[in-house]
Amino acid sequence: MRTHYCGEVTETLLGQTVTVAGWVHRRRDHGGVIFIDLRDREGLVQVVVNPDTPEIFEKAEHLRVECVLKITGLVRERPEGTINPNMKTGQIEILAQDLDVLSMAEPIPFQLDDKNISEEVRLKYRYIDLRRDEMQDTMMLRYKVTRSMRRYLDDNGFIDMETPILTKSTPEGARDYLVPSRTHQNKFFALPQSPQLFKQLLMMSGFDRYYQITRCFRDEDLRADRQPEFTQLDIETSFLDENGVMALMEGLTKTIFKEGIGVEFNEDFPRMPYAEAIRRFGIDRPDLRIPLELVDVADLLQDIEFKVFAGPAKDPKGRVAALKVPGGAKLTRKEIDEYTKFVGIYGAKGLAYIKVNDLSAGLDGLQSPIVKFFPDQVMEIMQRVEAKDGDIVFFGADKAKVVNEALGALRVKIGEDLNMLTQKWAPVWVVDFPMFEEDEKTARMTAIHHPFTQPKATTEEILNHKNPEQMLSRAYDLVINGIEVGGGSERIHDTNMQAAVFKLLGISDEEAEDKFGFLLEALKYGCPPHAGMAFGLDRLVMLMADRESIRDVIAFPKTQSAACPLTEAPGTVSNDQLKELGLRFRKGLEQA
């Protein structure tokens, strides 16, 4: 139907007859000559329709934007003064010799260049929204990234294998999406939150290196970087430890950034222990582009009478930390109040601060309502945080979790608000994660990553450990610009070790057998040491495309309420369909 894409018709085709097809991007009538900008996925080309071809001209007169055309014509130079150097096809135009209207278009709900369209409307008419240049570019970038992933992994001996979508419910994190079975009444499949157990089974099956670009499902509350269905690059290897996996995955990351957006990382990615990340940045996914750090000051404030600081300073689970912002003394009271509201989102009860106007003047050079409560310690705190004239120092004092989350988020917000980013890209491996943490609601220990992660301990140490929350794991996350783009770990490959971890987590033998019996059985028959990783493809492309939401990098995403405005899913089903499944509506919710 065509000889070339619109964006491929350049001066190299001068004097040739070509056939192109696409959408009318723009139509202009200049003194009896009609100009059509025809668009396809590769770009735009200008088509000229002269009145001396009356049949073609009449068709062109009745066109509107987004009509679909096929045009055959002669490639010629644009007249002097009309060349567009910013367009790939800007030196030529096509003189139309034949024009077929393949599809007329009604007036579209919004113009493609309109930047103020609500997301609800964009998603309802997603097929139109996807025609916009930025969405075309983003989807093409996503394709380039997955192509690079496959090529790199294929070249490194990985095998692309599929795992089941209908599987068994083993809820250990987010809620499962459940699928009722018609052939097994009163039983349910679950959509996988990840292929974790199956990829471990593939290692036990001898395939050595596996990968899959796969859909995963989690029935959880949504945020800008979350979707009920998402895509991840899933990877598993045999006979490689955590260092081997990280080396391979670092090579993969460098490859996709270079081939996808032309960014080269010439240095090895730094590694940072989890405990250091929390101490310095309050979060396990630090944005290292921002040159601000949290500084502990609890040891200086334990004996003061100001209980707001002294209480958390004495509490083993508390924290008192300072965040110095160079040049921050210029912040207005209104701006500080806004930051106070911001940290309140994370549970902070307030935001204390000290403005440093003149350090040489001692206490008189400090502006703050809290200085009077611990005058003997203030200058030592200023020295510890290395404060200078013109700085502001913020304080967090509460349970460590609250302080970390509040000041960690404040650090990023201030860094962005004050344009403090020191570089474009800042990757880091976060390693040495704790293996376990206590669930505050149930007081039970839970696995921070998942219960199949290899601890940095022996089976005996796990069974006899009195402080399991201090135990580390062989887990690792890759963080870029404060966004976790992937994570993985070495896996448990010994039945006794796996049983010990289950026991520490309070999972009985009966529960373990019910949920993971097939895995425990497989471990008995020769399991190689193995490790793996998964990349969140949507989140990674969002980062590379500089978009704020993963909905902008998914062709047909859901809204924040997990709905699809385009198809109006989720939708209703008939009573007959439910009857086949052995289900019925709750009283009062019946439908035809």
N, C-alpha and C positions, 0 to 999 in steps of 0.2 A: 504493500500500500504506500510505502514511502522509500526514498533512496537514502535519505539522511535525516538525522535529528535536526531540529531547528537550530540548536546551539552549535552544531558542527558545520554550518554553512559559512565558510570564511572566504577570504580573498584567494585561497588556493583553488577555488572552484569557479573563478571568474570565466565567463563565457560558456559555462556548462548549463544544461537544463537539469533541474532537480525537482523532486517531489517531496514535500514536507507535510506533516499532519500535526494538529494540536489544537489548543484552545485560543480563542481570541482574547488576548490580554488587554488590548486597547485598539480603538478604531478612531481614525481622525479623517475629516473631510477638508482638504485644503484646496480651495479654488477649483473644484471639479475633479481633483485627483484624490483617491481614497488610499490612506495608509493603514495597514493592519499589522500590529505587532502580534505575531503568532508564537505561542509558548508551548514547550513540552518540558520534559524533565531535565533536558540538557541546556535550556536557555531560551532566549528570544531571537527572532529574526524579523526584520522589517520587510513587508510585502507591499508592493505598489500596484494598484489597480487603476488603469487609465480608462477614460471614457471612450476611447476608440475600440474598446472591446465591450460593446454594450451589454451583451448577455452576462458577462462576468461582473460588469459594473453594477447591473441591476441587483444581482445577488448580494454584492458587497454593501449596497445601500441599506439593506434590510437586516444587517447583522447587528448583534449586540454582544457585549462581553460574555465570555465563557461558551459561546457557540463553538462547536467542534468542526474543523475544516480539513480538507485535503486540497493542497494547492500545488500545481505544477507551474514552473516558471523559469526564466532565464536569470542567472546570477550576474549582476553588473555592479560596477563601482557606484558608490553614492556620489551625488553631485558635490562639487567643492563647497565647503562650509557646512555640510550636513553630517560629516564623519563624527562618530561617537567613539572616542578612544577608550572609554570605560566599558564598552561592550565587546565581547569576543567576536561578535558579528557586526561590529560597528562600522566597518569600512565598506560593507556591501549591502545590497538589497536585492530582493527577488521581484522581477517584473512578471506579474501573474499572466499565464497563458491559459490556465484552466483552474476552475474553482468548484469544488464539490462541498455542499453543506451536509456533513455527516450527521449532525444533530443540532437542532436549535435549542437555545437555552432561555428559560424564563428569567425574569429579573432575580438575581441572587439575593439571599437574605442579608449579606453584608459584602462590602468591597474588600478585596484581598489586601489592599494597602491600609485599611482602617486598623489602627492600633488600640482602639478603645472598645473592642468587642468583649463582652463578658465570656468567661470560660464556659458557662452553661450553654450559651449559644454556639460557641466554637465546637463544643463536644456534640451538640445536637446535629450540627451540620459538619461533622468531622471531615467528610469527603471533600468539602469545599475548603475547610481550614487547611487541609493537607496540601492544597494547591499553592499555598503561599510560599514564597522563596525560602523563608527561614525554616519552615517545616520540611520543605523538600531537601534543604541542605542538611537538616538534622537527621532525617531518615536515611539519607545517603551516608552520613557519617556513621550512623549505627551499623549500616551494612559494611562499611569499610572496616570497622572495629571487629565485627564478627568474622569477616574474611581473614583479617590479620591473625585473629586468635586461632582459627582453624589451620591456617598455613603454618604458624609457629609450632603448634602442638603436633601436627602431622609430621613436621620435620624433626621433631624431638621424640618420635617413637610412640606417641599417644594414639589410641584407637577410639574412634567415635562410636559409642554404644548407647542404646536407649534403655531406660528403666521404666517400670510401670507408672501409669498415671492413676489407675484405680488400685489402691493398696489398703493396708490395715491402719486403723486409727491407733496412734501411739502418742497421745498428746503430752508433750514435755515442755512446750513453750507457749506459742500462740494457739488459739482454738483451731481445730481442724474444720475444713469444709467436708460435710458428710454427704454421701450418695447412697440412698436406699437401694437395696438389691431386690429385683423382682423375682429372681429365681431362688433366692435364699431369704424367704420372708422373715421379717423382724431382725435382719442383719444389715450392716452398712459397710460400704467402702469409705475410705477417706482419700481426698486429693492430697498429694504429698507436699509437706512443707519444705522438704528437700529430698534428694535421692540418697541421703546419708547411708542408710543401712544397705541398700542395694549396691552402692559403689564399693562398700567394704566387702560384700559378698563376691563381687567381681574380682577383687584382689585375691580372695580365697580360691577363686576359680582359675587363677593362673594367667589372667590377661595383662597383668603387670603395670600397664599405664592406660588409664581410661580418661575420656573427657566427654562432655555432653553439654550442649547449649539447650537448657531445659526450662520448662515452665514449672513454677512452684506456687503454692497457694497457702495463704494464711488469713484466717477470719479474725482480723484484729482492727482496732481503731486506726484510722488513716492519718497520715501527715503528708507533708510535701514530698518526702522521699519514700513513701510507703504506698503500696497498692495491694489489693486482695489477691491478684495474680501478677506475678513478676517473673522475670527471666534471669537466670544465673548461668554463668559458666562454671560447671562442676568438674572437678579434677581429682583423681586419686592415683597414687603411685605405690608400687611395692619396692622394698629394699632401699628406701630413701628416708633419711631422717629429716627433722625440721629444717636444718640448714640447707640440705639438698633441695627441698621443695621451695624454700624462699629464694634460692639462687635461680631456679628455673622460672619461678613466677615473676621475679624481678626482671628477668630477660623478656618475658612475655609483655610485661607492662611497658618497658622501654620500647618494644617493637610496635605496640599498638598506638602509643603516643606519637612515635616518629611517622608511622605510615598513615595515621588517622588525621593528625593536625599539625604535623611537621615540628613537633617539640622533641628535642633530644636531651636526655638525661645523661650527662657524661661522667657523673660520679656514682659510686655505690650508694644505695639508700641507707641512711643512718638507722641504727636500731636503738630503741629506748625501752627499758623495763617498764612494765605497767605501773609499778609503785612510783617510779620517777615521774611518769606522765601525770599521775594523779597529784603528786606533791607539787610539781611545778606549774601545771596547767589546769588542775581540777577535773580533768576528763581523760578518758582512755583513747580519745581520737583528737590529739592536739593539732591545732592549726599553727604550724611553725613559721608561717609568714608574719605573724604578729609578735613583735619583740616585747611582750609583757609577760610577767611571771608572778605566780603567787609565792609569798614568803611567809613561813610560819613564824609567829611571834607569841605563841601561847606560853612558852617558858618564861617570858618577861612579865606576864600578866596574871600569874596564878595567885599572887598574894595581895592583889589590890582589892579595894572594897567595892568596886564597880562590878556588880554581879553579872551584868550583861556580857562582860568579857571574862570575868573570873570563873563563872560557872562552866562554860565550855572549855576554858583553859585547863581546868582540873578534871574534866570528864574524859575518861579513856576513849570514849567514842565521839568526843567533841573535837572541834578545831577552831583556832583563831588564826586567820591569815590576812595578810595585807597585800594590796595590789597597787603598785606605784604606776602612775600614768605621767610620763614626762610631758611637761608643758600643760598639764591638765588643770592648773590653777585658773586658767581662763574660762573654765566651764561656769555657766551661770547657775543661779539657784534653780531656775526652771529646768535646766538640763539635768542637774543633779536629782531633782524630784522625779524626772522621767526615768532616770536610771534606777531610782529607788522603787518605782512601780514595776520596772522590768524585773528586778531580782525577786520581787514578790511572787512572780509567776513560779519561781523555783522553791518557794517556801520560806524565803528570808523574811524576817520580821522588820527589817529596816536596812539602811545602808549608811554606816558611819563613815566620816571622811575627815581628813586634815589637809587644808591648803597650805602649801609651803610658800610664804611670801618672802621671808628673809631669815635664813637659817642662822646667820651671825647674830641675830637679835634674840636667839633662844626661844623661849615660850612666847614671847611677845611677837615673834615673827611668824607664828603659826595661827591660822584662822580655822577654828573648829569648836563646836559645842561640847566635844568630849575631852579635850585636852585637860580640863580641870579635874577630871576623875582619876587620872594617873600621871600627874606632872613629872614624877621622878623617873618614869620609864619612857616618856615620849621621845626624848632626844636619842636614846639608845635604839628605839624603833626606827627613827629617821636614819640613823647610821646604818642599821642592818639592811634597810631597803635601798640604801644609797640615794636618798632623796636630795634634790637640788632645788634652788630657788625656781619658782614657777611650776613646780610639780603639784600633783594632788595624790593623796594616798587614801584608797578606799579600804574598808575593813569588813570582814565577815566573821561572825562569831555564833556558832550554833553546832548542831550535830554535824559531823564531818561530811556526811552525804549532802546536807543542805548547803554548807559552805562551798563544797567542791562544785556542785551544780550551779549555784548562784554566781559565784565569782568566776567560774569557768566560762559561763555564758556571757557575763558582763565583760570579761576580757576580750572576747571575740567581737561583741557589739561595739565597744569603745574603739577597738582596733580598726573596724570598718568605718565607723562614724568619723574618726579623725584621720582617715587615710594613712594608716600606719603600716600597711603591708610592705614588707621589705623585698619580696620577690614574687614572681608569677606562680611558680609551682614549688611545693614543699612536701615531698613524700617522706614517710618514715614508717619503719616496721615497729609496731608495739609488740613486745615479747614478754615472756615470764608472767603470764596472767595467773591470778589465783585459780586454783582448781575448783574451789567451792566457795559459796557464800551463804549466809543464813537468811532465810525468808522471814521477814519481820512479822508477818501475819501468822505463820504456822510454827515458827521457831525451828523448822526443819532445814537441813542443809540442802542446797540445790547446786547443780553443776552450772558454772558460769557460761561455758560454751555448750557442751552436751555431755551426757554420761559415758560416751565412748572415747573421750579424750584421754590421752596417756598422761598420768601424773608424773611429776619429777620425784618419784618415790617408789619403794618396793611394795609388794603386796603386804608384807608384815608391817611396814611403817603406816600404811593406810589403816589396817585393822587396829593398830595400837596408838594412832595419833590422837592426842588430846586437844589439839587446836587445829582442826582440819581447815579452818578459814585461812591459815597461814601457809598451807601447802600450795606449791606452784604447779602449773601444768605446762606441757609442751605445746602451747597454743601460740598463735601469732596472727596479728591483723595488719593489713596494709592500709595506711591512712594517707590521703593526699588532700592537702588544704583543709584539714579538719573534717574530712568526710571519709568514713570507713568504706573502702571500695571492695574489700575482700577479706576473708579470714579463713583460717584452717588450723590444723593440728596434726600431730602424730596421733595414731589411734591405738587403743588397747588391742593386743592380739593374743592375749593369754586369758583363758577361762577363769583362773583363780583371781587374777587382777580385776577382771570385769565383775566377778561376784563380790569382791571386796568393795568396789566402788558402789555397786548397787546397795550393799548393806549399809555403807556410810550414809547414803542418800535416803535411807529408810524405806527402800524398795524391797519388799519381802520376796522370798524365793518363788512364791505362788504368783505374785504380780509380775516379777521378772519373766517367769515362764510364759505367762499369759501375753505379755506385751512383746517380749523379745526372744521367745523360745527358739525361733528359727535361727537367730544370730548366735545364741549360746550353743546350739547344736552344731552349727557350722564351725565355731571356734575349736571344736574338739578334733577336727579332722585335718589339722595342718594349716595354720594361718601364718602367712609371712608378715614381718613388720611392715607397716604401711602408713602412709600419711597423705594428706590432701589439702585442698583449698577450694573455695568457691568465691567467684567474683559476682557482685551484683551488677549485671550488665546495664540495667536501666540507670542506676545511680552513677556508674562509671561514664556512660555517654552523657548524662546530664552535666557532669563535671567538665568533660572535654568540650561540650557544646556551649558551656557557660550559660546554662539555663537554671532557673530557680526551682523547678518542679519536674519530677520524673514523668508527670503527665505530658510534658512537652516533648518527650523523646520516645513515647509509646504511640503506636499508630492509632489504636482504639482503646484508650484508658477508661477507667472508672472515675467517678467523682469522689469527693471526700466521704460521701455517704455510701460508697461502694455500689453505685448505680451507674447505668449507661444511658444517657439521654438520647443517644442515637437509636438504639434498639428497644429502649424502655425496659431493659432487664435490670433487676429480676422481675419476672412477670408471674401472672397467675397460671394455674394449671387446672384442668377439669377434675371433677370428682371421679370420673371414670379412670383417669390416669392414676390418681391416688389409690383407688381401689385395687388396681393391678399390683401396686407396691405394698398393699396391706396397710395403708395409711388412711387417715381421715382428719379433717379439720377439727380443731378444738371448737367447742360449742360457742356459737355466736360469730364464728369466722367462716361459716359455710359460703360457698359461691356456686354459681351455675356451672 
